[in-house]
Structure formats: structure tokens, C-alpha cells
Amino acid sequence: MGDPKEQPAIHARRPQTLEGPTSVMVDLPPKPFDTNSLPHAESAPSFKQLSPLEFEIGGDSSADVCESDEDLARPLVGQHHSRNEDSHPNSNENTFSAIDDHHGAATHGSASTTQVIINIVISFVGAGLLGIPNAFSKAGWLLGSVTLLTVSALNVYAMLCLPVVQVVLQRRYPNESIQSYGDLGRVILGERGEKIIFVCLGISQAGFATAYLIFISANLNSIYTVSRGLVCLVCIPGLALLVQFRDLKSLSPFSLLANTANFCALSAVLFQDYESYTPHNDNIHKVKWGGLLYVIAITIYSMEGVGLILSLKGSCKKPDFFSFLIISTLTVISLFMVVFGSAGYFAFGDGTLAPITLNMTAHWSATFVKCALCLGLYLTYPIMMFPIWSICENSHPMFSQSTATGRRNQIVMRASLVVLSAMVAYGVPNFGKFLSLVGSSICTLLGFVFPMYFHLYVLGKDLPICQKALDAFLLIGGFLFGMMGTWKSLVAMMQGELEGEV
């Protein structure tokens, strides 16, 4: 690496966490450093022994990932400290910060094995699951199942490339704290790259939250025959108040209630699928190639926890088996998605709607399921939007927490974004269309394009030719799919080509 005096000035930073039912890691950015002096893969030491399935440093491989069961009883969190306090008098000096994930991760090195698994499930199982039966109805149950499992496996591989890159860069820069997706973007692409990553994460968060409102308006419209616009309007006041909480700890009761409601409702949906099943072989297709892009987009959207992979790994007290945990847990989740999607398609045939709850009959049990999911997603909305507040409020001095004007601007900005998301939810009535658009665009960038680019950039010539070819295929394929899928989703959104309009 040469004379230490000639190395770029890299300033370590320590991540902070926000308290809540699922902690959120906030990264305080360092002062800018000269990214032109960053070594490329050619000058990197050999790390051929590192693969996405074997990237840990040291540790007892036979040890449990985490041993402290008492972690289950404590919040997954730390204390939130605003970056806009007087301790940062120079508002022009690198004030951009953000949160890398929407569900969060535990305080570094404190999560038990069970806690990590729960966090993975919470992070990767969301509203996208309710759109999978409709995707299977467009692609056929066999093509849909194979595509879902294949895309999920490739997505897991891409996600696990991020910890590999983290390990290599951390060894190369031992004084630099590289704990998040945004940190990788900063070190590899510079400050502008970090901002691009954070903007993508922020847009994806807003997309997930808006999908909740689309779901709520569609289902309440089906139950009470009230207009979707009225439902969106009624949702605004309560959400505008909930998003004003300054830390996730205050939202803990709402999160617990939301997770309970979602779990019970999703279980009931499977039972409803079984109860609603009637033989209709003429409407059940194995393969429908016309829906291939659609099912890929929905699958990528459903794997919505990619942004927090590094935070989850860092949350383990002993991360030796994190790759095994993430692979095994996501394998189970993917298989559950296949069962969930197939059951919904078998139950309702080509008439399967997005979300699947719209197919449920006007029975008290169906009403309970819809209302439970609406309640759960409504209470999850402020948690999903929480990272966006840090992105917006820490990027400009006008939102300074230390002044009355800044605090007032924060309130107005938060309420305004709630109104904006409600307007988008009203303007995009089809749940499946919106999931396809978000999955094809932002989720593809975060799930495939950026991870593969980072992996090739840092490890470049150290990779075996077959792995380099796979990375290049996923990078180019992800980029091309992103363009085609986004265009197709936009056209379908404007012309009403997708089914399930509500």
C-alpha cells in the first residue's frame, strides 16, 4: 500500500442506532476523502478464499452465532442522537446521512441467533407476498415457482457478495468503519455514490409504504364499498400524527400489534385458500411465458430486505454462521412463497387478483383477515417511512432539530410526504402494477446491479472465471431487466394491461 503518509485520509465513523421494536442503524458520515486514491481491484491483495458462502473472519465455526438469550428481552436498539445539533455548527460540511434499511438491525454484536432469524423474517416478509398468487396466475404455477426459486437464489447470492466486499475493504482500510450499504457506496463510488445509494433506499422505502396504502384502500373499498379516494383521505390524519414520533421506541407498541395482526392474517389467508378451492383444471396453467417478467419483478420486490444485509450480519455477536442463517431462513421463506402463491392460484384460477385478499368472499372470516392486514400495514407505515426522515432531515440545515423553525419544518415535511404517498396510492389503484414497477426499478438496482458492480470492482481479477461470468451476467441482466421491466410496468400502468384493477 506504500508509505502511510501517502494514503488517503479516511476518518472512522461509528454507527448509531434508533430505539424501537426493530432497530435502525444510522451512519454518521466522515469528512470527505479523495476517492481517486482508492486502490482498484488490481492492487488489492488476494482474497480468493473468500466467497459469498464463506466470508467470515476467524471465530469458532462450531460455536453458536449468538449465545445471550437475554437479548430477546431487550430492544434491538441504542439511542438516537440528531446530527443537526449544535455539535455540528458547520451546516455545509457533509451533512448528508441516512438509514440503510427499513426494518433495521440490532445493536452491533448483540443479537442472538433467534433474534437474527426473527429480524430476517420481519425484514423479508412484507406486502409483496400478497401479490405472488396474482403473479403465478400470469406466469403459470410451474413457471412461477421455478422463477421465484431461481430469482430468490440469485438474489441471495448477490446479497452475500456485499459482506464479502465489506470484509475486503475493511481489511484494506482498518481505520474506516464500513457497516452499511451506504458505506460501501461511499468507499467505492465516493460521497456522490453514497448519496445515490441512500436515495435509492429512500425511494424503495416510500414505495413499500405507498403499497400499504394501495392495499388498505383496495380492501376497505371491497368491504364497505366506500371510494378509494375517501379511504386514502381518511388515512392521512392518523398517519400524519404517527410519523411525528422522533424515535422508534415510541412506536414499539404499534409495531408489536402490527406484526401480530400480519402474522394472524397471513395464516388465515392460507386457510381461506384451502376453503375456497374448487376444481377448475381449465383455468390452471403450468407455463405462461407472457408473465415471466412480471413474476420476476414481484419476486424481487418481495425480497425487500436486501438493504439491511450488512446491518443484520453486524448484529450477530458471533457472525460465523450468518451466511448459513440467511441462506436457510430465506430458503424457507422462498418455499413458503411458492406454497402461498400456488395455493392462491389453485383456489381462484385465472381470476386471482392482487392482492389475493380481494378474492375472498363476503364472509366474516374474510372481513377479519382484510381488516387485520389493513391494521397491521397501517401501523407498519410509520416504521417503514422512518429511514426517509433521516435522509431528508439530515441533508439540509433547514430541518435542524436545534431550532424551532427546523422542528416546525420537520413536522410539515413529514406530513407533506404522507399526503404525497396517499396521492400516489390513489393515482395507482392496482396493487400488482405498483409492485411490479418498484420491483423492476429500484429493487433491481439494490438487489442485483449495485452488489454485482461492487463485487467485480473490488475483487475483480481475484475471482474465478465462472464466478466472474456469473457476476457479469447478473450485472448486465439486472440492468437490462430493470429497463425492460420498468418500461413494461409503466406501459401497463397507463394502458391497464395487467389484471386485478380495483
N, C-alpha and C positions, 0 to 999 in steps of 0.2 A: 504493500500500500504506500510505501515511501515514507519520507520524513513526516512525523506527526504535525509539524508546523505547517506543512503544505496541505493538510487535509481540510475539507470544508468545515466551517463552524456549524456544528449541529448541537442544538440545545434540547436537552431532555425535557419531556413534559410528563406530568403524572395525571392519569385519568381520574375523574371524579365520578361518583355515581349518585343518582337521584333516588330517593327512597320511594318504595311502593311495592305492590304485590309482585311485580316483575321489575327488577331494577333496570335503569337505563344508564349506560355509560356515556359520560360527556368528556370530550377530549379538549384540553386547553392547548391551543396551538403554540408552537415555539416561534421564535423570531425567524424570519425567512433566511434560508441559506442558499448558496449557489448550487442550483441543480445541475448546472453544466459540468460540475466537477464530479458528479455521481458516476462511479465506475459502471461500465456496461458489463454484460454477461461475459465478454471476452476476458475481462480482468478479474472475474470472480473466481474464488477458489473452487475446487471440485466438490460438488455435493451430489455425486451420482448415487450415493447410498440413500438419499432422501427421495421418497415417493409419496404420493398422496395418502398411501396407506401406512406409511412408516416415516413419520417426521419428528417424533418426539426426541427430546434431548435428555439422555440419562434417565434416572429413575428406576425403580424396581418394577420390572414388567409383570411380575406376579402379584403386585400389590393392587389393592382396590383403588379406583380412581380417587375417591374421597372417602374418608372414614368417619367424619363427625356427623352423627345423626342429629345433633342439636342444631345443625344448620337448618333443618326443616322447620324449626320453630321460630326462626328469626327472619326478619325481612331480608330480601335479596339485595341489600342496598347500602348506601352511605348517605352522606349529607350533601345537599345541593348548595353550591355557592355561586352566586351570579358573577359573571365575568364583567358586568357593567358597573361594578362598584368603584369606589374612589381609588382602589388599589391599582386601577388601570387608567391613569389620568390622560394618557395619550390615546385619544379615540381613533386616531388614524393609523395606529401601529398594530396591524394584523389582528383585527377584532373578530375575524370570522371563526365561528365554531359551530359545531353541530353534533347531532347524535347519530350514531351509525346504525341503530336498529330500532324497530318499532315495538318490540316486546321487551328487549333488554336482556341483561345477563347479570349474574350475581357478582358481588364484590370479588375482585381478583383473588383466586386461590382459596375460596371458602365454601364452594358448593359441593354437596355430597353427590354421590352417584345418582341417587333417586331424584335429587333436586335438579341435576343436569338433564336427566331424561324428561322430567316434567316440563322444564323450560323448553326443551326441543319440541315436545308435543304442542305446547302452547304457541310456540313460535311458528310452527309449520302447518298447523291445522287451523284453517280460517274459513271465511265465507266462500272461498274458491271451491271447497268441497261440494257445496250445494249446486255448482254448475257442472259438475262432472257427468251426472246422468244425461243431461242435455247434450253434452259433447259426445257421449257414447251413442246417442241416438242419431247423430250426424255422421259418425265415422264407423258405426257398427261395433258390437260388443267385443269382437275378437281383435280387430284393428285398434280399437280404442284401448283395450287392455295392454296389448303389446306395445303400443306407442307410449302409453303412460309409464309403463315399467322401464322402457328404454330411455325415455327423456329423463325420468327421475334418476336412473343410474348415472347418466351422463352429467346431470346437474350436481349430483353428489360428488362425482369425480372433480368437477370444476370447482366446487366449494372447497374441497380438501386441498386443492392447489394453493389456496390463499394462505393457510398455515405454513405450507412449505416455503412460500415466498417470504413470509414473515420471519421464519427461522433463519433463512439465509441472510436477509437484510439485518436482522438483529445481531447476528454474528459479525457482520461486516461493520455495523455501527453500534457497538456495545453501549454507548452513552445515549443513544436515541431510544425513546420509548415508542415502540411500534405495537400498538394494541388493537387497532381497529382498521376497518376497510378504508376509511379516510386517511389514516396514517400511511397505508401503502400507496394511495394515490398521491400523497404529498411527497413521499420519498422518491417515487419513480417518475412522477409527472410534474412535480413542483407544486407550489401553492395553488396555481390555477387548476391542476389536476385534482387536488383535494376538494376544491370548491365544486368541480364538476361531479365528483362522486357524491358529495353532500346534497347537491341539487337533485341528482337522480334519486337518492334515497328519500328526500323530501317529497318529490313528486309521487314516488311509489306509495309513501305513507298517505298522502292526500287521496290517491286513487283507491287504496284499501278502505279508507274511511268513507269516501263517497259511495263505494259499492255497498256499504252498510245501509246508507240512506236509500239507495235504489231498492234494496231488498225490503226494507221496512215499508216504504211507500207502496210497493207492489203487493205485499202480503196483506197489509191493512186494507188496501183497496179491494182485495179479493174477499176479505172477511166482512167488512162493513159497507162496502160499495160507496165509500167516500172518494173524492177525487185525489189523485196522487199529489197534485199541487197543494191541496189543503193539508195533506199529511206532512209533506216537506215543510210547509209553513209552520205547522204546529210543533214540529221537532226543533225548530230554531231556538226558541227562548230557553228551553231546558239545557240544550247543548251549549248555548252561549254562556250559561252560568257554569256548567261543569268544566268547560275549558279554561276557566279563570283560576283554577287551583294551581298553585305555584310549585307543588311537588307531588310526586306520585303516591307518597304515603297517605295523603288526604283522600286519594281515590281507591285505597285498599278495599274498603267495604263494597264499593261498586264493582271492582274487579272480581272479587270473590263471588258475588251474586251473578255477574255476567258469565263467568266460567262454569258455574253450576248450571245455569239456565241453558247454556250452549251444549254442555255435555248431555243433559237430560233430553233436550230436544233432538239432537243428532241421533241418539239411541232410539228415540221414538220414531224418527223418520224411517229407519231401517225396519222397524216393526210395521209401520204403515205400508211400506213397500210390499212386505210379505202378505199383509191383509188384503192389499189391493190387487194382488197378482191374479190374472185370469189368462188362460191360454190364448195366445194370438200370434201363432207362428208366422203368419203372413206379414206381420209388422216388425218382426225381429230379424235384423240383418247382421251378418258376421263382419262383412267388409264393405265400406262405402268410402272410396278414395277421396271423394269431394270434401269430406270433413276432416282430412288429415291435418291441415294447417290449424284448423280450429281446435282440435283436441290437443295439439302441441302447445298452443297458446294458453289454453285453460290449465294444462298441467304445469307449465312454467309459472303461471300466476299462483297456482295452489301451493307451490314450493316457495312460499313468501318469506322464509326466514333466512335467506342467503346473506342478507346484510349484517347479520349478527354472528356469523360463524366464528370469527376471531374472538369476540367477546365471550361466547359460550366456551370456547377452548380455554381462554384465560380464566374463566370462573372456576375451573377444576382445581382442587388442592393438589392433585397428582394427575396431570393430563396424559399419562402414558397410554391410556386406553381410550382417549377421546375419539380417535378415528373409528375404533370399533363401536363405541356408543352411538356415534352419529350414523354410521352405516346400518347398524342393526335396528336402531329406532326408526330411521327413515324407510328401511325396508318394510317394517311392519306397517308404517303409515301408508306407504305406497300400495301394499297389498289390501289394506282397508279401503283405500280409494277405489281400487279395482272392484272390490265387493260392493261398495256403496254405489258406484256408477252402474255396474251391471244390474244390481237389484232394482235400481230406479228405472233403468231402461226396460228390463224384463216386465216390470209392473205396468208401465204406461206406454210402451212401444214408441212408435214414431211421434206420438203426441206428447212426449216428455218435454216439459218446459224448464226454463231457467229463471229462477231457482226451482228445484224439484218440489218445494212446498206448495207451489201453485197448482200442482196436480192433485193435491189432497182434497178429499170430498168435504162437504159442509157438515162435518160431524164434530162433536165436542172435543174429541181427541185431536183431530186435525187443527181445530182452533187453538187448542192448548199448545200444540207444537209450534204453530206460527207465532203466537203471542210470546212464547218463551224465547224463541230465536230473536224476535224483534227486540225484546227487552235486553237480552244478552248483547246483541250487536249495538244497541243504543248506548248501553253503559260502557261498551268497549271503545266507542268512538273517541272520547276524550283521551284515552290512553294511546290510541293509535295516532292521534294528532300531536301528542306531546313532543316528539322529536322536532316537529316543524317549528314549534315556538322557539326552541334553542337556535335553530338555523336562522330564523328571521330576527329574533330579538338580540342576538349576539353579533349580528353582522352590521349593525348601524347604531351610532350613538343616540339617535332619536328615541330608541327604546331603552335607554339606560334606566336600570332599576333604582338608581340613586337619586333620581329627580322625580318630582310629582308629575311633570309633563311626560317623562319617559314612561312612568307607570300607567298614566292615562292612555298614552299611545299604544301600550301593550294590550290594554283592555279592548280598545277599539279595533286593533289589528286582529286579535283573536276572534272577536265577534264577527268581524267582516269576513274572515276566512270560513267561518261556519256558514254564513249566508251564501258565500260563493259556492261552497260544496253542495249546499241544498239546491242552488240554482242549476248546477251541473247535473245533480241527481234527477231533477225534474226534466231537464232537457234531454237526458239519455235514459229513456224509460226501460230499455231492455237490459236486463242483468247480464245475460250471456255476451251481448255485444261489448259491453263495457269491460268485462273480464278479459275478453279476447284482445281488446285494444291495449290494455295495461300490460297483459302478459306478453304480447308481441313486441312491445316497445321497451319500456323502462325495465321490466323484469328480465327481459332477454339480455339487455346491456349488463345489468348487475349480476345475472346468473351465469352468463357464458362469455360475453365479449371481454369485459374487463379482467376477470380471473385468468382467462387464457392468454391475454396480452401480457399481463403481469408475469405469468409463469414463463412464457417464452422470453420476455425481456430480461428477466433476472437469471434464469437458469440456462437459457439459450443452448449453447454448444455442449453443455453437460448432459443433456437429455439423450436417451437412446433414440434412434431414428424413428422407431414405431411410435414412441410417446410424443416426439416432436410432430409427427404426422397427425396424430390424434388431436393435439393441441391446435395445430393449424386448421384442421377440419372443423373443430368446434368454434374457433375464432371466426373463420370465413363463413361457415354455415350459420352460425348465430347471427352474424351481421346481415347475411342475405335473407335469412328467415325474418329477422326483425323488420327489414324493409318491406318484404312481401306481405308478412302478416299484418303489419301496421296499415299498409295500403288497403289490403282486403277488408280489414276491420272497419276502416274509415268509410270505404265504399258501401259496405253492408249497413253501417250505421245511418248513412244518408239515404240509401235506397230501400232499406227494410228487407234485405235478403235473408237475414237469419230468422229462424222461427222463435216463438216464445214472446212475441210483442205483447206488452200488457198496457 
